[in-house]
Amino acid sequence: MKNLRIDQATAIRIVVLLIALVNQTLVVFGISPIPFTSAEIEAAVTAVFSVAATLWATWKNNDITEEAHRGTEHMRNLKAKKKRIEKGQK
């Protein structure tokens, strides 16, 4: 056990698992640790999903027209050329 190393992501997963297990145990014994109805939780999850999907969809570069596709390709070519120049390759 001397060489036990847990990174941050693993620790977070373990804590979330423990919280879920405690919650499930309380539910089994008839204690509701979450003071919300199922409908309220469903509405909140749906709202969070909708906001996340909206942010993700608007953040990404959504090329719809042919001109936008050509512009993106031109930008990629310029970036590739810049990388080659920075590495000393022409």
Number of C-alpha atoms within 10 A of each C-alpha: 4 4 5 5 8 9 7 9 8 11 11 12 11 12 11 12 12 12 12 12 12 13 15 15 14 14 13 10 8 9 11 14 12 11 8 10 10 10 9 11 13 12 12 12 12 12 12 12 12 12 12 11 12 11 11 11 11 9 9 8 10 11 12 8 9 9 10 13 13 12 13 15 12 12 12 12 12 12 12 12 14 14 13 12 11 10 9 8 9 9
